[in-house]
Amino acid sequence: MYLSWAAYYEGRTDSAYFNVLIPRLLEDILVDEGIRPYDVGITPSVEFGMNNRAFDAAASEICRRIAEFHLLFVHADYGGRALQQTIAERREALIQAAAFECAFDESTAVLLSPKKELESWAIADGQAVQAAFGVTSLPDGLIPLTAHQAETVADPKVVLSDISRYVGRRRHDGNAMLVRIAQEQRFAVLRGAASFREFEESLKLALRHIGCIAQ
C-alpha cells in the first residue's frame, strides 16, 4: 500500500528539515508495527502554508487537494512569544476550518510542535550533528548532552551557529545542514525530548485511525 502525506509548514527551513525526518519516522514505525508492507512517500504530496499561511486559504487548499494524501502534518513551533496554549489553538483553528469546509477528518491530522523551534530537535542528537558537520568530537558545553537538555536551550539556532564557527564554516547553507542532521538522527535519542514523544504519539494515533497499525 502506498502511504502519502502532506504538511502545513511555517517556512522553507521547516520544510527542509521535516521533509527528511517525517518519512524516516513513518518507515521506522511501519516496519515495526505496520499491519502490512507500506510504500511511504519520500516527499509530501502537497505543502500547504508556504505561499499563504492564512488559515482560511490553507483550509481551502487542503479541501481542494484532500484526495492526494492520507495524513496531514500540521507544524507550529512553541518558540518566540507564542505560548503553548496559543499554538494549540492555532493548529486547532486550521484543522477545524478544513473540517467545516469539506468534512476533513481531524483524526488524520498529526500535530508537529518542537519545543522552542525545530532546531531544538536538530541539536538533540550530538552524534548526528557531528556527522553532519564532518567532525568526530565537539568541545564540552558546545552542544547539549541529551535531547531533554536541548529542549531547555533558549536559542538553539545560536548553538548551530556556534558549532559552524567552531568547525570553520563561517558561511554555510543552514537548510542543507539541517537536511544532513535529519538524515543522521536516531529516533531512540530524539525520544528523550518530550515534544518529540508527543509528536510520535500523535502520528501513531493517526496511523491507527487509518488502519496502518493495530489498535
C-alpha positions as CSV (number, residue, x, y, z in Angstrom):
1,M,0.0,0.0,0.0
2,Y,1.2,3.5,-0.8
3,L,1.0,5.9,2.1
4,S,1.0,9.6,1.1
5,W,1.3,12.6,3.4
6,A,1.0,16.3,3.2
7,A,2.2,19.1,5.5
8,Y,1.4,22.6,6.6
9,Y,4.7,24.4,7.3
10,E,5.6,27.9,8.5
11,G,8.7,28.3,6.3
12,R,11.3,26.8,4.0
13,T,13.6,25.8,6.8
14,D,10.8,23.7,8.4
15,S,10.2,22.0,5.0
16,A,13.9,21.2,4.6
17,Y,14.2,19.5,7.9
18,F,10.9,17.8,8.4
19,N,10.7,16.5,4.8
20,V,13.6,14.3,5.7
21,L,12.6,13.4,9.3
22,I,8.9,12.6,8.7
23,P,9.3,9.8,6.0
24,R,12.1,8.3,8.1
25,L,9.9,8.1,11.2
26,L,7.0,6.8,9.2
27,E,9.1,4.0,7.8
28,D,10.5,3.3,11.3
29,I,7.0,2.9,12.8
30,L,5.5,1.0,10.0
31,V,8.4,-1.5,9.8
32,D,7.8,-2.4,13.4
33,E,4.1,-2.0,13.7
34,G,2.5,-1.9,10.3
35,I,-0.2,-4.4,9.6
36,R,1.1,-4.9,6.0
37,P,4.0,-3.6,3.9
38,Y,3.8,0.1,3.1
39,D,5.5,2.3,0.5
40,V,5.9,5.7,2.2
41,G,6.1,8.8,0.1
42,I,9.6,10.2,0.4
43,T,8.3,13.7,-0.1
44,P,5.0,15.4,0.8
45,S,2.3,15.2,-1.9
46,V,1.4,18.8,-1.0
47,E,3.0,21.5,1.1
48,F,0.4,24.0,2.5
49,G,1.1,27.4,4.0
50,M,4.3,28.1,2.2
51,N,2.8,30.9,-0.1
52,N,-0.1,31.8,2.1
53,R,-0.2,30.9,5.8
54,A,-3.7,32.3,6.3
55,F,-5.9,29.6,7.8
56,D,-8.9,30.2,5.5
57,A,-6.7,30.0,2.4
58,A,-4.8,26.9,3.7
59,A,-8.0,25.2,4.7
60,S,-9.5,25.7,1.2
61,E,-6.3,24.4,-0.4
62,I,-6.4,21.3,1.9
63,C,-10.0,20.7,0.9
64,R,-9.2,21.1,-2.8
65,R,-6.4,18.5,-2.7
66,I,-7.7,16.2,0.0
67,A,-7.7,13.2,-2.2
68,E,-3.9,13.5,-2.6
69,F,-2.9,12.4,1.0
70,H,-3.7,10.1,3.8
71,L,-2.1,12.1,6.6
72,L,-1.6,15.9,7.2
73,F,1.3,17.1,9.4
74,V,0.5,20.5,11.0
75,H,3.6,22.3,12.1
76,A,3.9,25.2,14.6
77,D,6.8,25.9,17.0
78,Y,6.3,26.7,20.7
79,G,9.1,29.3,20.4
80,G,9.2,33.1,20.3
81,R,6.4,34.9,22.2
82,A,3.8,32.2,21.5
83,L,2.6,30.2,24.4
84,Q,1.8,26.5,24.1
85,Q,-1.9,27.1,24.5
86,T,-1.9,29.7,21.8
87,I,-0.1,27.3,19.4
88,A,-2.6,24.5,20.2
89,E,-5.4,26.9,19.4
90,R,-3.8,28.0,16.1
91,R,-3.4,24.4,15.0
92,E,-6.9,23.5,16.0
93,A,-8.3,26.6,14.1
94,L,-6.7,25.4,10.9
95,I,-7.9,21.8,11.3
96,Q,-11.4,22.9,12.3
97,A,-11.6,25.3,9.3
98,A,-10.8,22.4,6.9
99,A,-13.3,20.1,8.8
100,F,-16.0,22.8,8.4
101,E,-15.4,23.4,4.8
102,C,-15.1,19.8,3.5
103,A,-15.6,17.4,6.4
104,F,-11.8,16.9,6.6
105,D,-11.2,14.0,9.0
106,E,-9.5,15.7,12.0
107,S,-8.1,12.3,13.2
108,T,-5.8,12.2,10.2
109,A,-4.0,15.4,11.3
110,V,-0.6,14.9,13.0
111,L,0.5,17.7,15.4
112,L,4.1,18.7,15.0
113,S,5.5,21.2,17.5
114,P,9.1,21.1,18.7
115,K,9.7,23.0,21.9
116,K,11.1,26.4,21.2
117,E,11.8,25.7,17.4
118,L,12.8,22.9,15.2
119,E,16.5,23.5,15.9
120,S,15.8,22.2,19.4
121,W,15.3,18.8,17.8
122,A,18.2,19.3,15.4
123,I,20.7,19.7,18.2
124,A,19.2,16.9,20.3
125,D,21.5,14.2,18.9
126,G,25.1,15.3,19.2
127,Q,26.4,12.3,17.2
128,A,24.1,13.3,14.2
129,V,25.3,16.9,14.5
130,Q,29.0,15.9,14.4
131,A,28.4,13.6,11.4
132,A,26.6,16.4,9.6
133,F,29.5,18.9,10.2
134,G,32.1,16.3,9.4
135,V,33.8,16.2,12.9
136,T,34.3,13.4,15.4
137,S,34.0,15.5,18.5
138,L,33.0,18.9,19.8
139,P,34.1,20.8,22.9
140,D,32.2,20.2,26.2
141,G,29.4,22.7,26.5
142,L,29.1,23.5,22.8
143,I,26.1,21.1,22.3
144,P,23.5,19.7,24.8
145,L,24.3,16.2,26.1
146,T,20.7,15.0,25.8
147,A,17.5,15.7,23.9
148,H,15.9,16.8,27.2
149,Q,18.6,19.4,27.7
150,A,18.2,20.5,24.0
151,E,14.6,21.5,24.8
152,T,15.8,23.8,27.5
153,V,18.2,25.8,25.3
154,A,17.0,29.4,25.0
155,D,18.1,29.8,21.4
156,P,19.0,26.5,19.6
157,K,19.8,28.4,16.4
158,V,22.7,30.0,18.2
159,V,24.1,26.6,19.1
160,L,24.2,25.6,15.4
161,S,25.8,28.9,14.5
162,D,28.5,28.4,17.3
163,I,29.2,24.9,16.0
164,S,29.5,26.2,12.5
165,R,32.1,28.8,13.6
166,Y,34.0,26.3,15.6
167,V,34.4,23.9,12.7
168,G,35.5,26.8,10.5
169,R,32.3,27.2,8.4
170,R,31.6,30.9,8.8
171,R,29.2,30.7,5.8
172,H,27.1,27.6,5.3
173,D,23.8,26.7,3.9
174,G,21.7,26.3,7.0
175,N,18.9,24.3,5.3
176,A,21.4,21.9,3.8
177,M,23.0,21.3,7.2
178,L,19.5,20.6,8.7
179,V,18.9,18.1,6.0
180,R,22.2,16.3,6.8
181,I,21.3,16.3,10.5
182,A,17.8,14.9,9.9
183,Q,19.4,12.1,7.8
184,E,21.6,11.1,10.7
185,Q,19.4,11.5,13.7
186,R,18.5,8.5,15.9
187,F,14.9,8.2,17.0
188,A,15.9,6.5,20.2
189,V,17.8,9.7,21.1
190,L,15.1,12.1,19.9
191,R,12.6,10.3,22.1
192,G,14.4,11.9,25.1
193,A,12.6,15.2,24.1
194,A,9.1,15.4,25.4
195,S,7.8,17.3,22.4
196,F,9.2,14.6,20.1
197,R,7.4,11.9,22.0
198,E,4.2,13.9,21.8
199,F,4.6,14.2,18.0
200,E,5.3,10.5,17.7
201,E,2.2,9.6,19.7
202,S,0.1,12.0,17.6
203,L,1.4,10.2,14.5
204,K,0.7,6.8,15.9
205,L,-2.9,7.8,16.7
206,A,-3.4,8.9,13.1
207,L,-1.9,5.7,11.8
208,R,-4.2,3.7,13.9
209,H,-7.1,5.7,12.7
210,I,-6.4,5.0,9.1
211,G,-5.7,1.3,9.8
212,C,-2.0,1.2,9.2
213,I,-1.1,0.0,12.7
214,A,-3.1,-2.1,15.1
215,Q,-5.5,-0.5,17.6
